[in-house]
């Protein structure tokens, strides 16, 4: 399956970049922005916009607020994850409260995944 760039989502992705949640800003500015392996924020991947994407590690990092744990959110996330996995991507879902309460552990988890994937 080819990973086509969906031009119709560019404006939405740009808007999301300018209006990141507090948790997205924290993870981006305090870890991923200067991470030695390049991450992109609000990256368009086919018909979805990933919170954070690392092409080198074939990794999507999604930060999930409370709506993601309701029935509709869980179903949507499952469909989205299965779709992205068709491109050989791994999707890591991180609850927002972990960013707020276990930030260092979240960073270590992402770092360990990327380091393991790049070997």
Secondary structure, 3 states (H helix, E strand, C coil): CCCCCCHHHHHHHHHHHHCCCHHHHHHHHHHHCCCCCCCEEEEEECCEEEEEEECCCCEEEEEECHHHHCHHHHHHHHHHHHHHHCCCCEEEEEEHHHHHHCHHHHHHHHHHHHHHHCC
